[in-house]
Amino acid sequence: MSVEFMDVTPHGRVLSVFGELKVPAVYCLAELIDNAFDDFWKRPPSDLRPAVTITLPGSTSTLSDAEVWVVDNGLGMDRQALNNAVKAGWTSNSRYEALGLFGMGLNIATAGLGWWSEIWTTRAGDPSWTVVTLDLAAISAGENYQVPLRHAPKDDPSEHGTKVIIKKLRPDQFEVLKRQARTIRDKLGHIYSHLLTERAYLITVNRTQVRPRRACVWGDNRSVSRGGAEIPAVIRIDETLPARRACVNCGRACEDSPCPTCGSDRTEYVERRIWGWLGIQRYLHKSEYGVDFLRSGRKIMMYNRDVFDWVDPDGLGAPEREYPIDSPRNEGRIIGEIHCDHVPVNYTKTSFELDSAEWKTVLRVLRGESPLRPNRARQLNLPTNDSPLGRLFTGYRREDPGLRYLVPGDGKNALRDKAIEWTKLFRDGHPEYQTDEKWYEAARLHDNGPASPPVAKPSPGSGSGITSRMGLDDDGPDVDSNGPGRDGPTPETRDQRLERYRASATEVVDMAGRYEADGQGAVDLRVWVVSGTSVEDHGNRLVPMFVERTRPPRAEAFVAADNALFTEYGVDFRELVLVELAEYMRQRAAGSSGPLPLSAVLQTLRVRSGMAKVTPDVLAAQARRLLDRVREAMQPEVAGNPSGYWELLPEGERALTERRFALEGGADVWDEVIEKGDFVLYIPASAVVRLLERRPGAFLDNRVFRRSYATLTDEGTRGLVVSRLAGYISDLALLVDDHPRLNAEELARSRISCRLVERELADTD
């Protein structure tokens, strides 16, 4: 009998179908990043920093002209590798050896973003770029996968890498790519935090470097005591399991060849290791908790909470969520990073294969087999859970403020919002928040907070100077004039009043710290700006602010944000805080010879406090940084029509721009800089004002500046918006371009203009 064959080559429309799978844009980009990093994961370079540059559509782009570029400096591909790379579902990688794994594949990732793409690739020594074009519309109309391939010249024979250019973006993806660059950057910073931190890989999105999202976890030296045992805030894990033979093709464990699941004869022994850490976050959060699981240095699951579920090993009943169960707000803080390179993942790399034996082994190593809850374990006659997660649960399941559970507090309540504010400063790189000292001190003070020793209330008129007027001589609560046992409301105590102020206040973190003055001692100060209520001193007098002494040398300043002195007369509350503090220190240190002049104490206090000077040079440096931010924010807008914007500049400003580029611009070709719109990065400050005045619609409406413009219908109002912004920037231009000598009033105006420009800048991502 003759054997017949049927052609089952998929129709060209299959790629279009892949594009309809609705994979989020960030995971399509991550697939392209993975493919780029594969070369570096297998063969780490000694003289090259692995880098991927992503360019997303600008904020003024349209669906018809928007493009996405993903460029890497990898080794590049030969023709055969390129041919394989664009085959649907093909991969050269073992399921266990690289980031590429068995994921979506290059062409499926590009199809998820748009209908048309080009892949450019070259190796060091190749005479040209090899370019292949994937037009899904044309492929869908055909019966095969024949796609055009061409060669493009390259300037430097030693150049290597791959560029992926995607056009004809899908409408839903276009909106995400256009408007959510910052969100995409943050997500990529979370996904690749290990590679960015530990291997110094580099990813940029729209010319902004992706920063790794670092875990804000308590230090290794912190712990709590339970039942006589110390439970550290961070538990390290490193569990090596016996190597196991598995199928390279499908990833399933198999002791024999061929694989009983897929029939492949490609099997190999796979090293199995579970390593990383579990720990306690310094803040509580409704969503930012759980364990991150990594494969080949790339996070597959983030803030995963399956590890908090107890599943009956006999399969009886639904999973029981065990954490958080003691939180009234359903907030958690157990986090972790666990590497398990041997566990197979799904094709979008958004999850491991949760039904696999390998994944279940990971969960068993982390959380054991008994319930985390001791009472539940006893009910089931199961042993106490002493797994890494079980220990953390025992030590930190509750969120009571203080050192017993390592939760920052203020003596009464947990400092939830403040702990999150500090975490933002930690992630922004603020040096004072890189360790857990702020959090630990707040937890310690909650338990052992400063308490002022009681002193006798002075007789009327016994106080002197501003300290008496501010109530600083009165360390005890006011006495109710009704007397004990009289009718009338119970008066508010001093502590209650201060607590009420703190509850409606925002701490001025940058003013917190130690203040010293020659011969006047030192004060550890905290400053609170109280909103929505007036501020009264201890004489029940309404005041703009007062300084409260706590346990020496500590003091707190309470500022009434709504006081007319600040809202109507323009007084800088920071200056007033220093004045009041100087007077307090002066009176406190007064000796037999009498106090120093207030101005002398204030001068020393400003110098010793480290506050920034207000000089033309200092302000010019600040103005220069702000103008650089404005130029960078303008660039995506200018790139929409660079020649037109270039023509807006007069000859003199063009010459200054070219001169600055020659000094700072590096090896770029000047004509290309103009064509890309990058010339705006080098324009003089006066040209920034000119472009704003000539083309306000391109830079307002939260593009470069926050101010609304397009929705305004009155031309006079539009002109006022532009003239106000132009005035602020003109002050900066004066500082940067002309270096004038300024008097005190002009310095004050320049400082305010710097603040206003910074406030006006939009989030242009």
Secondary structure as GFF3:
##gff-version 3
##sequence-region A 1 765
A	DSSP	alpha_helix	14	19	.	.	.	ID=ss1
A	DSSP	alpha_helix	25	42	.	.	.	ID=ss2
A	DSSP	beta_strand	51	55	.	.	.	ID=ss3
A	DSSP	beta_strand	68	72	.	.	.	ID=ss4
A	DSSP	alpha_helix	79	85	.	.	.	ID=ss5
A	DSSP	alpha_helix	106	113	.	.	.	ID=ss6
A	DSSP	beta_strand	114	122	.	.	.	ID=ss7
A	DSSP	beta_strand	128	135	.	.	.	ID=ss8
A	DSSP	alpha_helix	136	141	.	.	.	ID=ss9
A	DSSP	beta_strand	149	153	.	.	.	ID=ss10
A	DSSP	beta_strand	161	169	.	.	.	ID=ss11
A	DSSP	alpha_helix	171	179	.	.	.	ID=ss12
A	DSSP	alpha_helix	181	191	.	.	.	ID=ss13
A	DSSP	alpha_helix	193	198	.	.	.	ID=ss14
A	DSSP	beta_strand	202	205	.	.	.	ID=ss15
A	DSSP	beta_strand	208	209	.	.	.	ID=ss16
A	DSSP	beta_strand	223	226	.	.	.	ID=ss17
A	DSSP	beta_strand	229	232	.	.	.	ID=ss18
A	DSSP	beta_strand	234	247	.	.	.	ID=ss19
A	DSSP	beta_strand	267	285	.	.	.	ID=ss20
A	DSSP	beta_strand	290	295	.	.	.	ID=ss21
A	DSSP	beta_strand	298	304	.	.	.	ID=ss22
A	DSSP	three_ten_helix	306	308	.	.	.	ID=ss23
A	DSSP	beta_strand	309	310	.	.	.	ID=ss24
A	DSSP	beta_strand	320	321	.	.	.	ID=ss25
A	DSSP	beta_strand	332	339	.	.	.	ID=ss26
A	DSSP	alpha_helix	357	367	.	.	.	ID=ss27
A	DSSP	alpha_helix	374	379	.	.	.	ID=ss28
A	DSSP	alpha_helix	388	396	.	.	.	ID=ss29
A	DSSP	alpha_helix	416	427	.	.	.	ID=ss30
A	DSSP	three_ten_helix	431	433	.	.	.	ID=ss31
A	DSSP	alpha_helix	437	448	.	.	.	ID=ss32
A	DSSP	alpha_helix	465	469	.	.	.	ID=ss33
A	DSSP	alpha_helix	494	503	.	.	.	ID=ss34
A	DSSP	beta_strand	505	507	.	.	.	ID=ss35
A	DSSP	three_ten_helix	509	511	.	.	.	ID=ss36
A	DSSP	beta_strand	513	517	.	.	.	ID=ss37
A	DSSP	beta_strand	521	530	.	.	.	ID=ss38
A	DSSP	beta_strand	545	549	.	.	.	ID=ss39
A	DSSP	beta_strand	554	560	.	.	.	ID=ss40
A	DSSP	alpha_helix	564	567	.	.	.	ID=ss41
A	DSSP	alpha_helix	573	589	.	.	.	ID=ss42
A	DSSP	alpha_helix	598	609	.	.	.	ID=ss43
A	DSSP	alpha_helix	616	638	.	.	.	ID=ss44
A	DSSP	alpha_helix	642	648	.	.	.	ID=ss45
A	DSSP	alpha_helix	651	664	.	.	.	ID=ss46
A	DSSP	alpha_helix	670	676	.	.	.	ID=ss47
A	DSSP	three_ten_helix	678	682	.	.	.	ID=ss48
A	DSSP	alpha_helix	685	694	.	.	.	ID=ss49
A	DSSP	alpha_helix	696	699	.	.	.	ID=ss50
A	DSSP	alpha_helix	715	733	.	.	.	ID=ss51
A	DSSP	pi_helix	734	738	.	.	.	ID=ss52
A	DSSP	alpha_helix	744	760	.	.	.	ID=ss53
###
